[in-house]
Amino acid sequence: MFRATFQTTLQPDGVLNGMKCRIKARYADVSTLVLADCNRYARDDTGRMIASSYAASNSNVGRLVWSTPYAS
C-alpha cells in the first residue's frame, strides 16, 4: 500500500500554482508504484509485456504504456 503525505501552505495569490508544482513533483513516485503494481497482473509468458512497460512509459508525467501488439 502506498501512503503519501502532503503539507500545504495557503497563499492567496499562489495556491493553485503551488499545488500544481507539488502534485507534478510526485508524478514519478506514484507512477513508478502504480506501474509495479500493474505489472504484477500483466501477462508474463515471455516477459515482453512487462519489459515494454518500462521502456514505453514516462513516469515523470504520469503516462504508463504497455507497448506490445497484444496489450491493446
PDB file of N, CA, C, O and CB in Angstrom:
ATOM      1  N   MET A   1       0.839  -1.171   0.000  1.00  0.00           N
ATOM      2  CA  MET A   1       0.000   0.000   0.000  1.00  0.00           C
ATOM      3  C   MET A   1       0.886   1.237   0.000  1.00  0.00           C
ATOM      4  O   MET A   1       1.874   1.305   0.731  1.00  0.00           O
ATOM      5  CB  MET A   1      -0.956  -0.004   1.210  1.00  0.00           C
ATOM      6  N   PHE A   2       0.536   2.184  -0.801  1.00  0.00           N
ATOM      7  CA  PHE A   2       1.283   3.435  -0.890  1.00  0.00           C
ATOM      8  C   PHE A   2       0.557   4.502  -0.094  1.00  0.00           C
ATOM      9  O   PHE A   2      -0.654   4.682  -0.228  1.00  0.00           O
ATOM     10  CB  PHE A   2       1.464   3.878  -2.364  1.00  0.00           C
ATOM     11  N   ARG A   3       1.301   5.197   0.724  1.00  0.00           N
ATOM     12  CA  ARG A   3       0.727   6.296   1.500  1.00  0.00           C
ATOM     13  C   ARG A   3       1.567   7.539   1.235  1.00  0.00           C
ATOM     14  O   ARG A   3       2.791   7.513   1.367  1.00  0.00           O
ATOM     15  CB  ARG A   3       0.680   5.956   3.038  1.00  0.00           C
ATOM     16  N   ALA A   4       0.906   8.617   0.864  1.00  0.00           N
ATOM     17  CA  ALA A   4       1.603   9.873   0.588  1.00  0.00           C
ATOM     18  C   ALA A   4       1.119  10.922   1.578  1.00  0.00           C
ATOM     19  O   ALA A   4      -0.064  10.986   1.911  1.00  0.00           O
ATOM     20  CB  ALA A   4       1.367  10.343  -0.884  1.00  0.00           C
ATOM     21  N   THR A   5       2.042  11.731   2.034  1.00  0.00           N
ATOM     22  CA  THR A   5       1.709  12.816   2.941  1.00  0.00           C
ATOM     23  C   THR A   5       2.033  14.126   2.267  1.00  0.00           C
ATOM     24  O   THR A   5       3.131  14.307   1.739  1.00  0.00           O
ATOM     25  CB  THR A   5       2.463  12.682   4.280  1.00  0.00           C
ATOM     26  N   PHE A   6       1.083  15.042   2.281  1.00  0.00           N
ATOM     27  CA  PHE A   6       1.277  16.342   1.668  1.00  0.00           C
ATOM     28  C   PHE A   6       1.049  17.419   2.713  1.00  0.00           C
ATOM     29  O   PHE A   6       0.149  17.317   3.546  1.00  0.00           O
ATOM     30  CB  PHE A   6       0.333  16.534   0.460  1.00  0.00           C
ATOM     31  N   GLN A   7       1.859  18.429   2.659  1.00  0.00           N
ATOM     32  CA  GLN A   7       1.679  19.577   3.525  1.00  0.00           C
ATOM     33  C   GLN A   7       1.546  20.801   2.634  1.00  0.00           C
ATOM     34  O   GLN A   7       2.389  21.037   1.769  1.00  0.00           O
ATOM     35  CB  GLN A   7       2.863  19.727   4.538  1.00  0.00           C
ATOM     36  N   THR A   8       0.502  21.573   2.839  1.00  0.00           N
ATOM     37  CA  THR A   8       0.279  22.748   2.005  1.00  0.00           C
ATOM     38  C   THR A   8       0.227  24.004   2.864  1.00  0.00           C
ATOM     39  O   THR A   8      -0.226  23.987   4.008  1.00  0.00           O
ATOM     40  CB  THR A   8      -1.017  22.599   1.195  1.00  0.00           C
ATOM     41  N   THR A   9       0.697  25.072   2.283  1.00  0.00           N
ATOM     42  CA  THR A   9       0.620  26.393   2.911  1.00  0.00           C
ATOM     43  C   THR A   9      -0.200  27.273   1.993  1.00  0.00           C
ATOM     44  O   THR A   9       0.152  27.450   0.827  1.00  0.00           O
ATOM     45  CB  THR A   9       2.049  27.009   3.173  1.00  0.00           C
ATOM     46  N   LEU A  10      -1.276  27.822   2.495  1.00  0.00           N
ATOM     47  CA  LEU A  10      -2.157  28.635   1.662  1.00  0.00           C
ATOM     48  C   LEU A  10      -1.622  30.046   1.513  1.00  0.00           C
ATOM     49  O   LEU A  10      -1.319  30.728   2.492  1.00  0.00           O
ATOM     50  CB  LEU A  10      -3.562  28.671   2.247  1.00  0.00           C
ATOM     51  N   GLN A  11      -1.514  30.462   0.265  1.00  0.00           N
ATOM     52  CA  GLN A  11      -1.114  31.819  -0.083  1.00  0.00           C
ATOM     53  C   GLN A  11      -2.145  32.312  -1.084  1.00  0.00           C
ATOM     54  O   GLN A  11      -2.378  31.653  -2.097  1.00  0.00           O
ATOM     55  CB  GLN A  11       0.362  31.880  -0.669  1.00  0.00           C
ATOM     56  N   PRO A  12      -2.762  33.448  -0.826  1.00  0.00           N
ATOM     57  CA  PRO A  12      -3.877  33.903  -1.668  1.00  0.00           C
ATOM     58  C   PRO A  12      -3.576  33.942  -3.161  1.00  0.00           C
ATOM     59  O   PRO A  12      -4.446  33.593  -3.959  1.00  0.00           O
ATOM     60  CB  PRO A  12      -4.297  35.258  -1.234  1.00  0.00           C
ATOM     61  N   ASP A  13      -2.400  34.346  -3.562  1.00  0.00           N
ATOM     62  CA  ASP A  13      -2.136  34.501  -4.990  1.00  0.00           C
ATOM     63  C   ASP A  13      -1.459  33.282  -5.615  1.00  0.00           C
ATOM     64  O   ASP A  13      -1.396  33.186  -6.840  1.00  0.00           O
ATOM     65  CB  ASP A  13      -1.282  35.716  -5.216  1.00  0.00           C
ATOM     66  N   GLY A  14      -0.964  32.373  -4.830  1.00  0.00           N
ATOM     67  CA  GLY A  14      -0.227  31.265  -5.422  1.00  0.00           C
ATOM     68  C   GLY A  14      -0.693  29.887  -5.008  1.00  0.00           C
ATOM     69  O   GLY A  14       0.074  28.926  -5.071  1.00  0.00           O
ATOM     70  N   VAL A  15      -1.945  29.780  -4.584  1.00  0.00           N
ATOM     71  CA  VAL A  15      -2.443  28.491  -4.113  1.00  0.00           C
ATOM     72  C   VAL A  15      -2.412  27.451  -5.228  1.00  0.00           C
ATOM     73  O   VAL A  15      -1.860  26.366  -5.045  1.00  0.00           O
ATOM     74  CB  VAL A  15      -3.864  28.636  -3.568  1.00  0.00           C
ATOM     75  N   LEU A  16      -2.989  27.766  -6.361  1.00  0.00           N
ATOM     76  CA  LEU A  16      -3.056  26.793  -7.450  1.00  0.00           C
ATOM     77  C   LEU A  16      -1.688  26.475  -8.029  1.00  0.00           C
ATOM     78  O   LEU A  16      -1.399  25.314  -8.320  1.00  0.00           O
ATOM     79  CB  LEU A  16      -3.961  27.303  -8.543  1.00  0.00           C
ATOM     80  N   ASN A  17      -0.847  27.477  -8.201  1.00  0.00           N
ATOM     81  CA  ASN A  17       0.486  27.233  -8.748  1.00  0.00           C
ATOM     82  C   ASN A  17       1.308  26.351  -7.819  1.00  0.00           C
ATOM     83  O   ASN A  17       2.013  25.449  -8.271  1.00  0.00           O
ATOM     84  CB  ASN A  17       1.210  28.555  -8.992  1.00  0.00           C
ATOM     85  N   GLY A  18       1.217  26.613  -6.541  1.00  0.00           N
ATOM     86  CA  GLY A  18       1.958  25.808  -5.582  1.00  0.00           C
ATOM     87  C   GLY A  18       1.478  24.366  -5.555  1.00  0.00           C
ATOM     88  O   GLY A  18       2.286  23.441  -5.471  1.00  0.00           O
ATOM     89  N   MET A  19       0.158  24.169  -5.625  1.00  0.00           N
ATOM     90  CA  MET A  19      -0.398  22.821  -5.622  1.00  0.00           C
ATOM     91  C   MET A  19      -0.013  22.062  -6.887  1.00  0.00           C
ATOM     92  O   MET A  19       0.333  20.882  -6.826  1.00  0.00           O
ATOM     93  CB  MET A  19      -1.916  22.876  -5.485  1.00  0.00           C
ATOM     94  N   LYS A  20      -0.072  22.728  -8.018  1.00  0.00           N
ATOM     95  CA  LYS A  20       0.308  22.075  -9.270  1.00  0.00           C
ATOM     96  C   LYS A  20       1.758  21.611  -9.233  1.00  0.00           C
ATOM     97  O   LYS A  20       2.071  20.509  -9.684  1.00  0.00           O
ATOM     98  CB  LYS A  20       0.092  23.022 -10.451  1.00  0.00           C
ATOM     99  N   CYS A  21       2.630  22.433  -8.705  1.00  0.00           N
ATOM    100  CA  CYS A  21       4.049  22.070  -8.623  1.00  0.00           C
ATOM    101  C   CYS A  21       4.261  20.886  -7.693  1.00  0.00           C
ATOM    102  O   CYS A  21       5.048  19.989  -7.996  1.00  0.00           O
ATOM    103  CB  CYS A  21       4.881  23.264  -8.145  1.00  0.00           C
ATOM    104  N   ARG A  22       3.572  20.876  -6.578  1.00  0.00           N
ATOM    105  CA  ARG A  22       3.720  19.765  -5.633  1.00  0.00           C
ATOM    106  C   ARG A  22       3.177  18.469  -6.201  1.00  0.00           C
ATOM    107  O   ARG A  22       3.769  17.407  -6.010  1.00  0.00           O
ATOM    108  CB  ARG A  22       3.015  20.085  -4.325  1.00  0.00           C
ATOM    109  N   ILE A  23       2.055  18.549  -6.898  1.00  0.00           N
ATOM    110  CA  ILE A  23       1.485  17.347  -7.496  1.00  0.00           C
ATOM    111  C   ILE A  23       2.401  16.812  -8.594  1.00  0.00           C
ATOM    112  O   ILE A  23       2.654  15.609  -8.657  1.00  0.00           O
ATOM    113  CB  ILE A  23       0.082  17.638  -8.062  1.00  0.00           C
ATOM    114  N   LYS A  24       2.896  17.692  -9.454  1.00  0.00           N
ATOM    115  CA  LYS A  24       3.789  17.261 -10.528  1.00  0.00           C
ATOM    116  C   LYS A  24       5.080  16.665  -9.983  1.00  0.00           C
ATOM    117  O   LYS A  24       5.656  15.771 -10.604  1.00  0.00           O
ATOM    118  CB  LYS A  24       4.109  18.430 -11.445  1.00  0.00           C
ATOM    119  N   ALA A  25       5.536  17.139  -8.844  1.00  0.00           N
ATOM    120  CA  ALA A  25       6.757  16.605  -8.249  1.00  0.00           C
ATOM    121  C   ALA A  25       6.568  15.161  -7.793  1.00  0.00           C
ATOM    122  O   ALA A  25       7.550  14.432  -7.656  1.00  0.00           O
ATOM    123  CB  ALA A  25       7.193  17.473  -7.072  1.00  0.00           C
ATOM    124  N   ARG A  26       5.346  14.737  -7.557  1.00  0.00           N
ATOM    125  CA  ARG A  26       5.060  13.375  -7.097  1.00  0.00           C
ATOM    126  C   ARG A  26       4.652  12.421  -8.213  1.00  0.00           C
ATOM    127  O   ARG A  26       4.478  11.228  -7.961  1.00  0.00           O
ATOM    128  CB  ARG A  26       3.975  13.413  -6.067  1.00  0.00           C
ATOM    129  N   TYR A  27       4.495  12.914  -9.441  1.00  0.00           N
ATOM    130  CA  TYR A  27       4.110  12.048 -10.559  1.00  0.00           C
ATOM    131  C   TYR A  27       5.026  10.841 -10.686  1.00  0.00           C
ATOM    132  O   TYR A  27       4.550   9.710 -10.789  1.00  0.00           O
ATOM    133  CB  TYR A  27       4.118  12.833 -11.859  1.00  0.00           C
ATOM    134  N   ALA A  28       6.308  11.065 -10.681  1.00  0.00           N
ATOM    135  CA  ALA A  28       7.261   9.973 -10.885  1.00  0.00           C
ATOM    136  C   ALA A  28       7.141   8.924  -9.788  1.00  0.00           C
ATOM    137  O   ALA A  28       7.165   7.727 -10.077  1.00  0.00           O
ATOM    138  CB  ALA A  28       8.690  10.516 -10.935  1.00  0.00           C
ATOM    139  N   ASP A  29       7.013   9.347  -8.541  1.00  0.00           N
ATOM    140  CA  ASP A  29       6.907   8.400  -7.436  1.00  0.00           C
ATOM    141  C   ASP A  29       5.645   7.550  -7.544  1.00  0.00           C
ATOM    142  O   ASP A  29       5.701   6.324  -7.448  1.00  0.00           O
ATOM    143  CB  ASP A  29       6.922   9.141  -6.105  1.00  0.00           C
ATOM    144  N   VAL A  30       4.522   8.204  -7.741  1.00  0.00           N
ATOM    145  CA  VAL A  30       3.248   7.489  -7.814  1.00  0.00           C
ATOM    146  C   VAL A  30       3.200   6.604  -9.059  1.00  0.00           C
ATOM    147  O   VAL A  30       2.748   5.462  -8.984  1.00  0.00           O
ATOM    148  CB  VAL A  30       2.068   8.484  -7.819  1.00  0.00           C
ATOM    149  N   SER A  31       3.656   7.111 -10.192  1.00  0.00           N
ATOM    150  CA  SER A  31       3.631   6.338 -11.434  1.00  0.00           C
ATOM    151  C   SER A  31       4.488   5.089 -11.338  1.00  0.00           C
ATOM    152  O   SER A  31       4.099   4.030 -11.830  1.00  0.00           O
ATOM    153  CB  SER A  31       4.102   7.193 -12.595  1.00  0.00           C
ATOM    154  N   THR A  32       5.639   5.200 -10.714  1.00  0.00           N
ATOM    155  CA  THR A  32       6.516   4.042 -10.558  1.00  0.00           C
ATOM    156  C   THR A  32       5.848   2.961  -9.716  1.00  0.00           C
ATOM    157  O   THR A  32       5.947   1.777 -10.038  1.00  0.00           O
ATOM    158  CB  THR A  32       7.846   4.460  -9.922  1.00  0.00           C
ATOM    159  N   LEU A  33       5.176   3.351  -8.655  1.00  0.00           N
ATOM    160  CA  LEU A  33       4.482   2.382  -7.811  1.00  0.00           C
ATOM    161  C   LEU A  33       3.283   1.759  -8.521  1.00  0.00           C
ATOM    162  O   LEU A  33       3.042   0.559  -8.398  1.00  0.00           O
ATOM    163  CB  LEU A  33       4.029   3.045  -6.524  1.00  0.00           C
ATOM    164  N   VAL A  34       2.533   2.573  -9.262  1.00  0.00           N
ATOM    165  CA  VAL A  34       1.383   2.045  -9.998  1.00  0.00           C
ATOM    166  C   VAL A  34       1.856   1.077 -11.082  1.00  0.00           C
ATOM    167  O   VAL A  34       1.239   0.030 -11.280  1.00  0.00           O
ATOM    168  CB  VAL A  34       0.557   3.197 -10.625  1.00  0.00           C
ATOM    169  N   LEU A  35       2.923   1.405 -11.775  1.00  0.00           N
ATOM    170  CA  LEU A  35       3.458   0.531 -12.819  1.00  0.00           C
ATOM    171  C   LEU A  35       3.875  -0.814 -12.232  1.00  0.00           C
ATOM    172  O   LEU A  35       3.574  -1.860 -12.807  1.00  0.00           O
ATOM    173  CB  LEU A  35       4.652   1.198 -13.523  1.00  0.00           C
ATOM    174  N   ALA A  36       4.557  -0.796 -11.108  1.00  0.00           N
ATOM    175  CA  ALA A  36       4.978  -2.045 -10.467  1.00  0.00           C
ATOM    176  C   ALA A  36       3.771  -2.872 -10.039  1.00  0.00           C
ATOM    177  O   ALA A  36       3.766  -4.091 -10.205  1.00  0.00           O
ATOM    178  CB  ALA A  36       5.872  -1.752  -9.254  1.00  0.00           C
ATOM    179  N   ASP A  37       2.750  -2.220  -9.489  1.00  0.00           N
ATOM    180  CA  ASP A  37       1.542  -2.936  -9.076  1.00  0.00           C
ATOM    181  C   ASP A  37       0.819  -3.541 -10.279  1.00  0.00           C
ATOM    182  O   ASP A  37       0.378  -4.688 -10.221  1.00  0.00           O
ATOM    183  CB  ASP A  37       0.599  -1.995  -8.314  1.00  0.00           C
ATOM    184  N   CYS A  38       0.696  -2.788 -11.355  1.00  0.00           N
ATOM    185  CA  CYS A  38       0.014  -3.286 -12.555  1.00  0.00           C
ATOM    186  C   CYS A  38       0.786  -4.423 -13.210  1.00  0.00           C
ATOM    187  O   CYS A  38       0.185  -5.363 -13.729  1.00  0.00           O
ATOM    188  CB  CYS A  38      -0.187  -2.154 -13.558  1.00  0.00           C
ATOM    189  N   ASN A  39       2.081  -4.345 -13.190  1.00  0.00           N
ATOM    190  CA  ASN A  39       2.889  -5.389 -13.820  1.00  0.00           C
ATOM    191  C   ASN A  39       2.779  -6.724 -13.098  1.00  0.00           C
ATOM    192  O   ASN A  39       3.105  -7.762 -13.673  1.00  0.00           O
ATOM    193  CB  ASN A  39       4.337  -4.961 -13.872  1.00  0.00           C
ATOM    194  N   ARG A  40       2.328  -6.715 -11.854  1.00  0.00           N
ATOM    195  CA  ARG A  40       2.106  -7.987 -11.157  1.00  0.00           C
ATOM    196  C   ARG A  40       0.984  -8.773 -11.822  1.00  0.00           C
ATOM    197  O   ARG A  40       0.943  -9.998 -11.708  1.00  0.00           O
ATOM    198  CB  ARG A  40       1.774  -7.743  -9.672  1.00  0.00           C
ATOM    199  N   TYR A  41       0.068  -8.087 -12.519  1.00  0.00           N
ATOM    200  CA  TYR A  41      -1.064  -8.745 -13.166  1.00  0.00           C
ATOM    201  C   TYR A  41      -0.897  -8.840 -14.678  1.00  0.00           C
ATOM    202  O   TYR A  41      -1.785  -9.345 -15.366  1.00  0.00           O
ATOM    203  CB  TYR A  41      -2.342  -8.007 -12.842  1.00  0.00           C
ATOM    204  N   ALA A  42       0.220  -8.364 -15.200  1.00  0.00           N
ATOM    205  CA  ALA A  42       0.450  -8.386 -16.646  1.00  0.00           C
ATOM    206  C   ALA A  42       0.794  -9.804 -17.116  1.00  0.00           C
ATOM    207  O   ALA A  42       1.337 -10.611 -16.361  1.00  0.00           O
ATOM    208  CB  ALA A  42       1.584  -7.405 -17.028  1.00  0.00           C
ATOM    209  N   ARG A  43       0.474 -10.076 -18.338  1.00  0.00           N
ATOM    210  CA  ARG A  43       0.798 -11.362 -18.949  1.00  0.00           C
ATOM    211  C   ARG A  43       2.315 -11.535 -18.953  1.00  0.00           C
ATOM    212  O   ARG A  43       3.049 -10.636 -19.362  1.00  0.00           O
ATOM    213  CB  ARG A  43       0.220 -11.460 -20.397  1.00  0.00           C
ATOM    214  N   ASP A  44       2.771 -12.688 -18.499  1.00  0.00           N
ATOM    215  CA  ASP A  44       4.215 -12.843 -18.296  1.00  0.00           C
ATOM    216  C   ASP A  44       4.765 -14.146 -18.880  1.00  0.00           C
ATOM    217  O   ASP A  44       5.672 -14.739 -18.296  1.00  0.00           O
ATOM    218  CB  ASP A  44       4.531 -12.783 -16.818  1.00  0.00           C
ATOM    219  N   ASP A  45       4.243 -14.597 -20.003  1.00  0.00           N
ATOM    220  CA  ASP A  45       4.768 -15.841 -20.562  1.00  0.00           C
ATOM    221  C   ASP A  45       6.140 -15.640 -21.197  1.00  0.00           C
ATOM    222  O   ASP A  45       6.979 -16.537 -21.115  1.00  0.00           O
ATOM    223  CB  ASP A  45       3.799 -16.404 -21.592  1.00  0.00           C
ATOM    224  N   THR A  46       6.394 -14.504 -21.821  1.00  0.00           N
ATOM    225  CA  THR A  46       7.723 -14.242 -22.386  1.00  0.00           C
ATOM    226  C   THR A  46       8.421 -13.079 -21.698  1.00  0.00           C
ATOM    227  O   THR A  46       9.628 -12.901 -21.863  1.00  0.00           O
ATOM    228  CB  THR A  46       7.613 -13.958 -23.873  1.00  0.00           C
ATOM    229  N   GLY A  47       7.687 -12.288 -20.931  1.00  0.00           N
ATOM    230  CA  GLY A  47       8.273 -11.132 -20.259  1.00  0.00           C
ATOM    231  C   GLY A  47       8.314  -9.878 -21.109  1.00  0.00           C
ATOM    232  O   GLY A  47       8.737  -8.822 -20.637  1.00  0.00           O
ATOM    233  N   ARG A  48       7.874  -9.980 -22.371  1.00  0.00           N
ATOM    234  CA  ARG A  48       7.947  -8.816 -23.264  1.00  0.00           C
ATOM    235  C   ARG A  48       7.001  -7.695 -22.857  1.00  0.00           C
ATOM    236  O   ARG A  48       7.341  -6.519 -22.990  1.00  0.00           O
ATOM    237  CB  ARG A  48       7.642  -9.237 -24.680  1.00  0.00           C
ATOM    238  N   MET A  49       5.808  -8.050 -22.359  1.00  0.00           N
ATOM    239  CA  MET A  49       4.856  -7.002 -21.995  1.00  0.00           C
ATOM    240  C   MET A  49       5.382  -6.176 -20.826  1.00  0.00           C
ATOM    241  O   MET A  49       5.308  -4.947 -20.860  1.00  0.00           O
ATOM    242  CB  MET A  49       3.494  -7.613 -21.641  1.00  0.00           C
ATOM    243  N   ILE A  50       5.901  -6.817 -19.815  1.00  0.00           N
ATOM    244  CA  ILE A  50       6.426  -6.089 -18.660  1.00  0.00           C
ATOM    245  C   ILE A  50       7.642  -5.254 -19.064  1.00  0.00           C
ATOM    246  O   ILE A  50       7.773  -4.108 -18.636  1.00  0.00           O
ATOM    247  CB  ILE A  50       6.800  -7.070 -17.525  1.00  0.00           C
ATOM    248  N   ALA A  51       8.520  -5.810 -19.875  1.00  0.00           N
ATOM    249  CA  ALA A  51       9.687  -5.057 -20.344  1.00  0.00           C
ATOM    250  C   ALA A  51       9.260  -3.846 -21.167  1.00  0.00           C
ATOM    251  O   ALA A  51       9.880  -2.786 -21.086  1.00  0.00           O
ATOM    252  CB  ALA A  51      10.611  -5.960 -21.177  1.00  0.00           C
ATOM    253  N   SER A  52       8.193  -4.006 -21.966  1.00  0.00           N
ATOM    254  CA  SER A  52       7.737  -2.881 -22.787  1.00  0.00           C
ATOM    255  C   SER A  52       7.182  -1.750 -21.934  1.00  0.00           C
ATOM    256  O   SER A  52       7.263  -0.584 -22.321  1.00  0.00           O
ATOM    257  CB  SER A  52       6.677  -3.345 -23.778  1.00  0.00           C
ATOM    258  N   SER A  53       6.623  -2.082 -20.781  1.00  0.00           N
ATOM    259  CA  SER A  53       6.056  -1.032 -19.938  1.00  0.00           C
ATOM    260  C   SER A  53       7.139  -0.123 -19.373  1.00  0.00           C
ATOM    261  O   SER A  53       6.927   1.080 -19.223  1.00  0.00           O
ATOM    262  CB  SER A  53       5.250  -1.646 -18.801  1.00  0.00           C
ATOM    263  N   TYR A  54       8.286  -0.686 -19.065  1.00  0.00           N
ATOM    264  CA  TYR A  54       9.380   0.145 -18.554  1.00  0.00           C
ATOM    265  C   TYR A  54       9.999   1.004 -19.663  1.00  0.00           C
ATOM    266  O   TYR A  54      10.439   2.126 -19.413  1.00  0.00           O
ATOM    267  CB  TYR A  54      10.459  -0.739 -17.911  1.00  0.00           C
ATOM    268  N   ALA A  55      10.030   0.473 -20.876  1.00  0.00           N
ATOM    269  CA  ALA A  55      10.629   1.210 -21.995  1.00  0.00           C
ATOM    270  C   ALA A  55       9.695   2.296 -22.538  1.00  0.00           C
ATOM    271  O   ALA A  55      10.160   3.371 -22.919  1.00  0.00           O
ATOM    272  CB  ALA A  55      10.999   0.244 -23.117  1.00  0.00           C
ATOM    273  N   ALA A  56       8.386   2.030 -22.579  1.00  0.00           N
ATOM    274  CA  ALA A  56       7.450   2.949 -23.234  1.00  0.00           C
ATOM    275  C   ALA A  56       6.816   3.967 -22.291  1.00  0.00           C
ATOM    276  O   ALA A  56       6.268   4.968 -22.752  1.00  0.00           O
ATOM    277  CB  ALA A  56       6.367   2.164 -23.902  1.00  0.00           C
ATOM    278  N   SER A  57       6.877   3.737 -21.000  1.00  0.00           N
ATOM    279  CA  SER A  57       6.214   4.638 -20.045  1.00  0.00           C
ATOM    280  C   SER A  57       7.065   5.865 -19.754  1.00  0.00           C
ATOM    281  O   SER A  57       8.292   5.826 -19.845  1.00  0.00           O
ATOM    282  CB  SER A  57       5.907   3.901 -18.740  1.00  0.00           C
ATOM    283  N   ASN A  58       6.401   6.938 -19.409  1.00  0.00           N
ATOM    284  CA  ASN A  58       7.068   8.169 -18.990  1.00  0.00           C
ATOM    285  C   ASN A  58       6.511   8.538 -17.620  1.00  0.00           C
ATOM    286  O   ASN A  58       5.516   9.256 -17.513  1.00  0.00           O
ATOM    287  CB  ASN A  58       6.856   9.336 -20.037  1.00  0.00           C
ATOM    288  N   SER A  59       7.159   8.043 -16.588  1.00  0.00           N
ATOM    289  CA  SER A  59       6.629   8.235 -15.238  1.00  0.00           C
ATOM    290  C   SER A  59       6.727   9.676 -14.762  1.00  0.00           C
ATOM    291  O   SER A  59       6.024  10.057 -13.826  1.00  0.00           O
ATOM    292  CB  SER A  59       7.356   7.343 -14.272  1.00  0.00           C
ATOM    293  N   ASN A  60       7.568  10.475 -15.373  1.00  0.00           N
ATOM    294  CA  ASN A  60       7.688  11.881 -14.956  1.00  0.00           C
ATOM    295  C   ASN A  60       6.419  12.681 -15.225  1.00  0.00           C
ATOM    296  O   ASN A  60       6.156  13.675 -14.548  1.00  0.00           O
ATOM    297  CB  ASN A  60       8.857  12.536 -15.669  1.00  0.00           C
ATOM    298  N   VAL A  61       5.640  12.256 -16.201  1.00  0.00           N
ATOM    299  CA  VAL A  61       4.384  12.941 -16.496  1.00  0.00           C
ATOM    300  C   VAL A  61       3.172  12.063 -16.181  1.00  0.00           C
ATOM    301  O   VAL A  61       2.039  12.451 -16.466  1.00  0.00           O
ATOM    302  CB  VAL A  61       4.350  13.366 -17.960  1.00  0.00           C
ATOM    303  N   GLY A  62       3.400  10.891 -15.600  1.00  0.00           N
ATOM    304  CA  GLY A  62       2.311  10.011 -15.210  1.00  0.00           C
ATOM    305  C   GLY A  62       1.727   9.205 -16.344  1.00  0.00           C
ATOM    306  O   GLY A  62       0.571   8.791 -16.264  1.00  0.00           O
ATOM    307  N   ARG A  63       2.492   8.965 -17.408  1.00  0.00           N
ATOM    308  CA  ARG A  63       1.998   8.210 -18.562  1.00  0.00           C
ATOM    309  C   ARG A  63       2.557   6.791 -18.500  1.00  0.00           C
ATOM    310  O   ARG A  63       3.770   6.592 -18.570  1.00  0.00           O
ATOM    311  CB  ARG A  63       2.396   8.906 -19.905  1.00  0.00           C
ATOM    312  N   LEU A  64       1.668   5.806 -18.369  1.00  0.00           N
ATOM    313  CA  LEU A  64       2.052   4.402 -18.304  1.00  0.00           C
ATOM    314  C   LEU A  64       1.568   3.705 -19.565  1.00  0.00           C
ATOM    315  O   LEU A  64       0.395   3.808 -19.926  1.00  0.00           O
ATOM    316  CB  LEU A  64       1.473   3.717 -17.033  1.00  0.00           C
ATOM    317  N   VAL A  65       2.473   2.994 -20.238  1.00  0.00           N
ATOM    318  CA  VAL A  65       2.154   2.369 -21.515  1.00  0.00           C
ATOM    319  C   VAL A  65       2.711   0.948 -21.548  1.00  0.00           C
ATOM    320  O   VAL A  65       3.853   0.712 -21.153  1.00  0.00           O
ATOM    321  CB  VAL A  65       2.718   3.203 -22.691  1.00  0.00           C
ATOM    322  N   TRP A  66       1.899   0.006 -22.019  1.00  0.00           N
ATOM    323  CA  TRP A  66       2.380  -1.333 -22.300  1.00  0.00           C
ATOM    324  C   TRP A  66       2.368  -1.464 -23.808  1.00  0.00           C
ATOM    325  O   TRP A  66       1.300  -1.490 -24.421  1.00  0.00           O
ATOM    326  CB  TRP A  66       1.505  -2.448 -21.597  1.00  0.00           C
ATOM    327  N   SER A  67       3.534  -1.546 -24.410  1.00  0.00           N
ATOM    328  CA  SER A  67       3.652  -1.431 -25.854  1.00  0.00           C
ATOM    329  C   SER A  67       3.972  -2.778 -26.508  1.00  0.00           C
ATOM    330  O   SER A  67       5.104  -3.030 -26.920  1.00  0.00           O
ATOM    331  CB  SER A  67       4.724  -0.413 -26.207  1.00  0.00           C
ATOM    332  N   THR A  68       2.975  -3.616 -26.592  1.00  0.00           N
ATOM    333  CA  THR A  68       3.091  -4.863 -27.336  1.00  0.00           C
ATOM    334  C   THR A  68       1.796  -5.018 -28.151  1.00  0.00           C
ATOM    335  O   THR A  68       0.770  -4.452 -27.775  1.00  0.00           O
ATOM    336  CB  THR A  68       3.331  -6.104 -26.366  1.00  0.00           C
ATOM    337  N   PRO A  69       1.826  -5.761 -29.241  1.00  0.00           N
ATOM    338  CA  PRO A  69       0.621  -5.884 -30.084  1.00  0.00           C
ATOM    339  C   PRO A  69      -0.581  -6.448 -29.335  1.00  0.00           C
ATOM    340  O   PRO A  69      -1.717  -6.073 -29.626  1.00  0.00           O
ATOM    341  CB  PRO A  69       0.917  -6.765 -31.276  1.00  0.00           C
ATOM    342  N   TYR A  70      -0.351  -7.336 -28.384  1.00  0.00           N
ATOM    343  CA  TYR A  70      -1.477  -7.967 -27.687  1.00  0.00           C
ATOM    344  C   TYR A  70      -1.874  -7.221 -26.415  1.00  0.00           C
ATOM    345  O   TYR A  70      -2.740  -7.697 -25.680  1.00  0.00           O
ATOM    346  CB  TYR A  70      -1.131  -9.401 -27.343  1.00  0.00           C
ATOM    347  N   ALA A  71      -1.269  -6.068 -26.135  1.00  0.00           N
ATOM    348  CA  ALA A  71      -1.603  -5.305 -24.929  1.00  0.00           C
ATOM    349  C   ALA A  71      -2.773  -4.369 -25.143  1.00  0.00           C
ATOM    350  O   ALA A  71      -3.335  -3.862 -24.172  1.00  0.00           O
ATOM    351  CB  ALA A  71      -0.406  -4.514 -24.466  1.00  0.00           C
ATOM    352  N   SER A  72      -3.155  -4.126 -26.382  1.00  0.00           N
ATOM    353  CA  SER A  72      -4.234  -3.166 -26.619  1.00  0.00           C
ATOM    354  C   SER A  72      -5.597  -3.783 -26.622  1.00  0.00           C
ATOM    355  O   SER A  72      -6.592  -3.083 -26.810  1.00  0.00           O
ATOM    356  CB  SER A  72      -4.024  -2.473 -27.902  1.00  0.00           C
TER     357      SER A  72
END
